[in-house]
Amino acid sequence: MKKRHYMVLFTLFFAVVLFMAACTDDAGTGSTGDSQSENASGDQGSDEAEAQNGKKTLVFGRGNDSLQLDPSKVTDGESIYVTNQIFDPLVRYKTDSTEVKPALATEWNVSDDGLVWTFTLRDDVTFHDGTDFTAEDVVYNFERWTSSGDFSYYAYMFGSTDEDMGGIIENVKATGDYEVKFTLSEPNAPFLQTLAMPPFGIASPEAIEKHGEDFFKNPVGTGPFVFEEWIPDDKITLSKNEDYFGDMANIDEVIFRTIPDNGARFLELQAGSIDLMKGLNPQDIQTAENDENLQVIRRPSMNVSYMAFNTSKKGPMSKKLVRQAINLAIDKEELMSLYDGIGKPAKNPLPPSLWGYNDNIEDYGYDVEEAKKLLAEAGYADGFNINLHTFANPRPYMPQPKITAQAIQEMLKDVNINVEVVVNDWDTHTSGEDTSYDMKFLGWTGDNGDPDNFLYVLLDKDNANASAGNVAMYKSDEVHDLLKAAQTEMDQEERIEYYMEAQKIIHEDAPWFPIAHTTPPIAASKNVKNYVPHPTGTEPFNLLDLEK
């Protein structure tokens, strides 16, 4: 049985390698031609651009375009990567950890009961449009977030609903020109960590009023880089903020280029037309490491990939025994061959790098006969037909999503489960409009280093939706009570106990098939200096340098 699966995976992988080789040849030819054409029209490669205009221009290659550039309305990494350059939150994470440091706020304190947080703000900051930053701007942004009804992260982190838009934040008041006070309805242990997340970047009120619904494509913040241009599905250009209050950027310009194919993107890196890239194919890692002109940098692991079961859908996915059976019927170790050394098997929603991880839980393992017994007990001895929705382009937590889906499709045949694989583009996959899925691939990179950001966001009943929160539609009152208790408990040891228990229940209920935790590789030119990838998946570029 195992050997057959191995041959299936090998055949799939070999076919894709041949396909990619063909695409690479085409992409190589097309890329060279495109680069020459673009250079003739002024859109130069990195080396030529610097030679002609004297600027230090960093060209960053990625697989997908941003969805939009209003940080309060996006949860996808490609959008956040750009907004993290343009906007500052009140506090930021340190360069290599999720420990918080000052940003727009210089200091803060919290009342003994954990309900009132007071922040002292910088008095020397201007937005990119020249307007001054004050406490009233913080109030404006929070009021905007709690009145718009479409701020995803606010709802995830602060529990807002249609009936209570503010969630646990009762009010935000300016108590001076440069002092702002938050009053909460209950203590919130991860509050400070949450405020450091890029989606809580402070935007210019004047720009919001000026651009209205088009603010998402005319972003104005206080960050180290200023928005210049967005050509959809091509590039986004930012320039250095010469008036930045913090560490001024060492580079003059950042260009985010969209290059969907990983192989084509790698060829551009080798050719020198981009300086830095995400989405390096696992099979290209060794090639990059052996190239004297390149370097491979590993992002610290704080992520998880998973296959969610639509527990709210009538039929087999609503049965716990069926979900447990599917966990048993998939050989997770075999799937790891598709990660080529960058992934480790996952058994919990939390990555093991986070405090509160329950290592005492035993994974389901691989047992086809036991899976068949559970299916028979659930009334599905003869199997059934279901679908699995996957996404087209690789993600940091899942380098080969289509092949992974096909491998699972083959494995589940052994227990008479017939799987239709549905491949969506990223926008469609995360829009939440299609709830027809039985199973759905997704993943998550931690935002703030707190277990709440994984367990509450991804598996609490408050966040049951088909977009990027609890796509399993899993609703457990017992888990909810544990997670809410952990949010309001300020003692970390007590919080750990809540999270340990919640993971036990989640494991038993099996709303997911957890797949892997990865250390995503980033390839860069050797000329890129002082680049430190952050565990949260994005980082400002003001500290890196480019030597040419």
C-alpha positions in Angstrom: 0.0 0.0 0.0 2.7 2.4 1.0 4.8 1.6 -2.0 1.9 2.3 -4.3 1.4 5.8 -2.7 5.1 6.5 -3.0 5.0 5.6 -6.7 1.9 7.9 -7.1 3.7 10.8 -5.5 6.9 10.1 -7.5 4.9 10.0 -10.7 3.0 13.3 -9.9 6.3 15.0 -8.8 8.2 13.8 -11.9 5.4 15.0 -14.2 5.4 18.4 -12.6 9.2 18.6 -12.8 9.0 18.0 -16.6 6.2 20.5 -16.9 8.1 23.1 -14.9 11.2 22.4 -17.0 9.1 23.1 -20.2 7.6 26.2 -18.5 11.0 27.3 -17.4 12.4 27.2 -20.9 9.4 29.3 -22.1 9.6 31.6 -19.1 13.3 32.0 -19.5 12.9 33.1 -23.1 9.9 35.2 -22.4 11.4 36.7 -19.4 14.5 37.8 -21.2 12.5 39.3 -24.0 10.1 41.0 -21.5 13.0 42.4 -19.6 14.6 43.9 -22.7 11.2 45.3 -23.8 10.5 46.7 -20.3 14.0 48.2 -20.0 13.5 50.0 -23.3 10.3 51.5 -22.0 11.8 52.5 -18.7 10.8 49.6 -16.4 14.4 48.4 -15.9 15.9 45.5 -14.1 17.6 46.2 -10.8 21.1 46.6 -12.0 20.3 48.8 -15.0 17.8 50.9 -13.0 20.5 51.8 -10.5 23.1 52.5 -13.1 20.8 54.9 -14.9 19.1 56.8 -12.1 21.6 56.5 -9.3 19.0 55.0 -7.0 19.3 52.0 -4.7 16.3 50.1 -6.0 15.3 46.8 -4.4 13.1 44.6 -6.7 11.1 42.0 -4.7 9.6 39.1 -6.7 6.5 37.4 -5.5 3.8 35.1 -6.9 0.7 37.1 -6.4 -0.3 40.7 -6.5 -1.7 42.5 -3.4 -5.5 42.4 -3.1 -5.6 46.0 -1.8 -3.5 48.5 0.2 -5.7 49.5 3.0 -4.1 47.6 5.9 -7.4 47.4 7.8 -9.2 45.4 5.1 -6.8 42.7 4.2 -5.6 39.4 5.7 -3.4 38.1 2.8 0.4 38.2 3.1 0.9 39.8 -0.3 -1.1 42.9 0.7 0.4 43.1 4.2 4.0 42.9 2.8 3.4 46.2 1.1 1.3 47.9 3.7 3.9 47.1 6.3 6.3 49.4 4.5 3.7 52.3 4.2 2.0 52.3 7.6 3.2 52.3 11.2 1.1 50.9 14.1 1.4 52.3 17.7 3.9 49.6 18.5 6.1 47.3 16.4 7.7 43.9 16.8 11.4 43.8 17.3 13.5 42.7 14.3 13.8 39.0 15.0 11.0 38.3 17.5 7.4 39.2 18.5 8.6 41.2 21.5 7.0 44.7 21.2 9.0 48.0 20.9 7.9 51.6 20.5 6.7 53.0 17.1 4.1 55.8 16.9 3.8 55.4 20.7 6.8 55.9 22.9 5.5 54.4 26.1 2.4 52.9 27.6 0.9 51.6 30.8 -2.0 49.5 31.8 -4.3 49.8 34.9 -4.2 47.1 37.6 -7.5 45.6 36.5 -6.2 45.4 32.9 -9.0 47.5 31.5 -7.4 50.8 30.7 -4.3 51.2 28.4 -2.7 54.7 28.1 -0.2 55.4 25.3 2.1 58.4 25.0 2.6 59.3 21.3 5.5 60.8 19.4 5.1 64.5 18.7 7.4 64.7 15.6 5.6 62.5 13.1 3.9 63.6 9.8 1.9 61.5 7.4 3.2 61.1 3.8 0.7 63.8 2.7 2.3 66.3 5.0 -0.4 66.4 7.7 0.7 66.1 11.4 0.1 62.9 13.4 -1.8 63.4 16.7 -3.9 61.4 19.2 -7.0 62.4 17.3 -5.8 60.4 14.3 -5.6 57.3 16.4 -9.1 57.8 17.5 -10.3 58.5 13.9 -8.7 55.2 12.7 -10.3 53.1 15.5 -13.7 54.7 15.0 -13.4 54.0 11.3 -12.5 50.4 11.9 -15.5 49.9 14.2 -18.0 51.5 12.0 -17.0 50.1 8.6 -18.1 46.5 9.4 -15.5 45.0 7.1 -12.3 45.1 9.1 -11.5 41.4 9.3 -8.6 41.5 11.8 -10.4 43.8 14.2 -13.2 41.2 14.4 -10.8 38.3 14.8 -8.7 39.9 17.5 -11.3 42.0 19.4 -14.5 40.0 19.0 -16.6 42.6 17.2 -20.0 41.6 15.8 -22.7 43.3 13.8 -24.5 44.0 17.0 -21.3 45.2 18.9 -18.9 46.7 16.4 -16.4 47.7 19.0 -16.0 44.3 20.6 -14.0 44.4 23.8 -12.8 48.0 23.1 -15.5 50.2 24.7 -13.9 53.5 23.6 -10.7 55.2 22.4 -10.2 58.8 23.6 -7.6 61.4 23.0 -6.6 62.6 26.5 -4.1 65.1 25.1 -2.6 66.1 21.8 -0.2 63.2 22.1 -1.9 60.8 24.5 -4.6 58.3 23.8 -6.5 56.0 26.2 -8.2 52.7 25.4 -10.9 51.4 27.7 -11.7 47.7 27.4 -14.8 45.8 28.6 -12.6 42.9 29.8 -8.9 42.3 30.2 -7.2 41.1 27.0 -3.8 39.5 27.5 -2.6 39.8 23.9 -3.8 43.4 23.5 -0.3 45.0 23.2 0.9 42.2 20.9 -2.2 42.7 18.7 -1.7 46.4 18.3 1.7 45.7 16.8 0.1 43.8 13.9 0.4 45.5 10.5 -3.4 45.7 10.0 -3.5 48.2 12.8 -1.3 50.7 10.9 -2.5 54.3 11.3 -3.7 55.9 8.1 -4.0 59.6 7.3 -7.6 60.8 8.0 -7.2 63.5 5.4 -6.3 61.0 2.7 -9.1 58.7 3.7 -11.6 61.6 3.4 -10.0 62.7 0.1 -10.0 59.3 -1.6 -13.1 57.6 0.0 -13.7 54.1 -1.3 -10.5 54.4 -3.4 -8.2 54.8 -0.4 -7.2 51.1 -0.8 -5.3 52.1 -4.0 -4.1 55.5 -2.7 -2.6 54.5 0.7 -1.1 57.2 3.0 0.6 56.4 6.3 3.7 57.4 8.3 5.9 54.4 7.4 9.5 54.2 6.1 8.3 54.1 2.4 5.8 56.2 0.5 3.4 54.8 -2.1 4.1 55.9 -5.7 2.4 53.6 -8.2 0.4 50.4 -8.6 0.1 48.6 -11.9 -2.2 45.6 -11.1 -0.7 42.2 -11.7 2.6 43.8 -12.6 4.2 46.0 -9.9 3.9 48.3 -6.9 6.5 51.0 -6.5 7.4 52.7 -3.2 9.9 55.4 -2.5 12.0 56.2 0.6 10.3 58.4 3.2 12.9 61.2 3.6 11.1 62.5 6.7 10.7 59.2 8.6 10.9 59.5 12.3 12.5 56.1 12.8 15.4 54.3 11.1 15.5 55.9 7.7 15.7 53.4 4.8 19.1 52.6 3.3 17.5 52.0 -0.1 15.7 54.6 -2.2 13.0 52.6 -3.8 11.2 49.2 -3.5 9.5 47.6 -6.4 7.2 44.6 -5.7 7.0 42.7 -8.9 4.3 40.0 -9.6 5.8 36.9 -11.3 3.4 34.1 -10.8 5.6 31.1 -11.8 8.2 30.2 -9.2 10.7 28.9 -11.8 10.4 32.0 -13.9 10.9 34.1 -10.7 14.1 32.2 -9.9 15.4 32.7 -13.4 15.0 36.4 -12.9 16.8 36.3 -9.7 19.7 34.4 -11.3 19.7 37.0 -14.1 19.9 39.9 -11.7 16.6 41.5 -12.7 15.2 41.0 -9.2 17.1 41.1 -5.9 14.9 39.2 -3.5 12.1 36.5 -4.0 9.5 34.5 -2.1 8.3 31.1 -3.2 11.5 29.4 -4.1 10.7 25.9 -5.3 12.1 23.3 -2.9 14.0 21.6 -5.7 15.7 25.0 -6.5 17.1 25.5 -3.0 20.3 23.6 -3.6 20.9 25.4 -6.9 20.5 28.7 -5.1 22.8 27.7 -2.3 25.5 26.6 -4.8 25.3 29.9 -6.7 28.1 32.3 -5.5 25.9 35.3 -6.5 22.9 34.2 -4.4 22.0 33.4 -0.8 19.1 31.4 0.8 17.6 32.8 4.0 15.1 30.7 6.1 12.2 32.5 7.7 11.7 31.3 11.3 8.8 28.8 11.5 5.6 30.2 13.0 3.0 28.8 10.6 0.7 25.8 9.9 -0.8 24.4 6.7 -4.0 22.4 7.1 -7.0 20.8 5.3 -10.2 22.1 7.0 -13.4 20.0 7.0 -16.6 21.9 6.5 -18.2 20.7 9.7 -21.4 22.8 9.1 -22.2 21.0 5.8 -24.8 18.2 5.9 -23.3 14.9 5.2 -20.1 13.1 6.0 -18.1 16.1 7.1 -20.5 16.8 9.9 -19.5 13.4 11.5 -16.6 13.4 13.9 -15.8 9.7 13.1 -15.5 10.5 9.4 -13.1 13.4 10.1 -11.0 11.1 12.4 -11.0 8.4 9.7 -9.7 10.8 7.1 -6.9 11.8 9.5 -6.0 8.1 9.7 -6.3 7.5 6.0 -3.6 10.0 4.9 0.1 9.2 5.2 1.4 12.5 6.5 5.0 11.4 6.4 4.7 10.7 2.7 3.2 14.1 2.1 6.4 15.6 3.6 8.3 14.4 0.5 6.5 17.3 -1.3 8.1 19.8 1.1 11.6 18.8 0.2 13.1 19.4 3.6 11.3 22.7 4.5 8.4 21.1 6.3 7.8 19.1 9.4 4.5 17.2 10.1 1.9 19.1 12.1 -0.3 17.5 14.7 -1.8 20.7 16.4 -3.1 24.0 15.1 -0.3 25.7 17.0 3.3 25.6 15.7 5.7 24.0 18.2 7.7 27.3 18.3 4.9 29.0 20.2 4.4 28.8 24.0 1.3 26.8 24.9 2.0 24.1 22.4 0.7 20.7 23.6 3.3 18.2 22.7 1.6 15.5 24.8 -1.0 15.0 22.0 -0.3 12.0 19.8 -1.0 12.4 16.1 -3.6 10.1 14.5 -0.9 8.3 12.5 -1.5 6.3 9.3 -3.8 3.3 9.6 -6.1 2.5 6.7 -7.8 -0.4 8.3 -8.7 1.6 11.4 -10.0 4.4 9.1 -12.3 1.9 7.4 -13.7 0.7 10.8 -14.5 4.3 11.8 -16.2 5.0 8.4 -18.3 1.8 8.8 -19.2 2.9 12.4 -20.3 6.3 11.0 -22.5 4.6 8.4 -20.1 5.1 5.4 -18.6 1.6 4.9 -19.1 2.0 1.1 -17.5 5.4 1.1 -18.8 8.6 -0.5 -17.9 11.5 -2.9 -16.6 14.8 -1.7 -14.6 17.8 -3.0 -11.3 19.3 -1.9 -10.8 23.0 -2.7 -7.2 24.0 -3.2 -5.4 27.1 -4.5 -3.3 27.4 -7.6 -0.1 29.2 -6.5 2.3 28.0 -3.8 2.2 29.6 -0.4 5.0 29.7 2.2 3.3 27.0 4.2 2.4 24.8 1.2 4.9 24.9 -1.7 3.0 22.5 -4.0 -0.7 22.7 -3.2 -2.1 21.1 -6.4 0.2 18.0 -6.1 -0.6 17.8 -2.4 -4.3 17.7 -3.2 -3.8 15.0 -5.8 -1.7 12.9 -3.4 -4.5 13.1 -0.8 -7.0 12.3 -3.5 -5.1 9.0 -4.3 -4.7 8.1 -0.6 -8.4 8.4 0.2 -9.3 6.0 -2.6 -8.0 3.3 -0.3 -11.0 3.9 2.0 -13.5 4.4 -0.8 -13.6 8.1 -0.6 -13.7 9.7 -4.0 -12.3 13.2 -4.0 -12.9 15.9 -6.7 -10.0 18.4 -6.6 -11.2 22.0 -7.3 -8.4 24.5 -8.0 -9.1 28.1 -7.4 -7.2 31.3 -7.8 -6.2 32.9 -4.5 -8.8 35.7 -4.6 -11.6 33.2 -5.1 -10.2 30.7 -2.6 -10.2 33.3 0.2 -13.2 35.4 -0.7 -15.6 33.4 1.4 -18.3 33.5 -1.2 -18.1 29.8 -2.1 -19.2 27.6 0.8 -19.7 24.4 -1.3 -16.4 22.9 -0.2 -16.3 19.7 1.8 -12.6 20.1 2.5 -10.4 23.1 2.0 -6.6 23.8 2.0 -5.4 26.8 3.9 -2.6 27.9 6.1 -1.7 30.6 8.6 1.4 32.5 9.5 1.2 33.8 13.1 0.6 37.6 13.4 1.7 38.3 17.0 3.4 35.4 18.6 0.4 34.6 20.9 -1.5 31.3 20.8 -4.8 33.3 20.7 -3.9 34.3 17.2 -4.0 30.7 16.0 -6.6 29.1 18.2 -9.2 31.9 18.5 -8.8 33.2 15.0 -8.8 29.8 13.2 -11.0 27.6 15.4 -13.3 29.6 17.6 -17.1 29.7 16.9 -16.9 33.5 16.8 -14.9 33.4 13.6 -16.7 30.7 11.7 -16.6 31.9 8.1 -15.5 30.7 4.7 -12.8 33.3 4.0 -9.6 33.1 6.1 -10.8 32.5 9.7 -12.5 29.4 11.0 -13.2 27.9 7.5 -13.9 24.6 9.2 -17.1 26.2 10.6 -16.2 24.5 13.8 -18.3 25.5 16.7 -17.5 24.1 20.2 -18.8 25.8 23.2 -16.2 24.1 25.4 -13.3 25.3 23.2 -14.9 28.8 23.1 -15.1 29.0 26.9 -11.5 28.0 27.2 -10.2 30.5 24.6 -12.2 33.4 26.0 -10.9 32.5 29.5 -7.4 32.5 28.1 -7.9 36.0 26.6 -8.9 37.6 29.9 -6.3 35.8 32.0 -3.2 37.9 32.4 -1.1 35.1 34.0 0.7 33.3 31.2 1.0 30.0 33.1 -2.8 29.9 33.6 -3.3 30.7 29.9 -1.1 27.8 29.0 -3.4 25.4 30.8 -6.4 26.7 28.9 -4.6 26.3 25.6 -3.4 22.9 26.4 -6.9 21.7 27.2 -8.3 23.4 24.1 -5.9 21.6 21.8 -6.9 18.2 23.3 -10.6 18.9 22.5 -9.8 20.1 19.0 -7.7 17.0 18.3 -10.5 14.8 19.4 -13.1 16.7 17.3 -10.8 16.7 14.3 -12.1 19.8 12.4 -8.8 19.8 10.5 -6.2 17.5 9.0 -3.1 19.4 10.2 -0.4 19.1 7.5 2.9 20.9 8.2 4.9 23.6 9.7 7.5 25.1 7.4 10.7 27.2 7.4 10.0 29.1 4.1 13.1 29.7 2.0 13.8 33.2 0.7 16.3 33.6 -2.1 18.3 36.8 -2.5 21.2 38.3 -4.3 24.4 38.3 -2.3 24.2 42.1 -2.6 21.3 42.2 -0.2 22.6 42.9 3.2 21.2 43.0 6.8 17.9 41.3 5.7 16.2 39.5 8.6 13.0 37.7 7.8 10.4 38.1 10.6 8.5 35.1 12.1 5.2 36.8 11.3 5.8 36.5 7.6 6.5 40.2 6.7 8.9 42.9 7.7 9.7 46.5 6.9 12.6 46.9 4.5 14.1 50.1 6.0 16.9 48.2 7.8 18.2 46.1 4.9 20.8 47.5 2.4 21.8 46.9 -1.2 25.5 46.9 -2.1 26.3 47.1 -5.8 
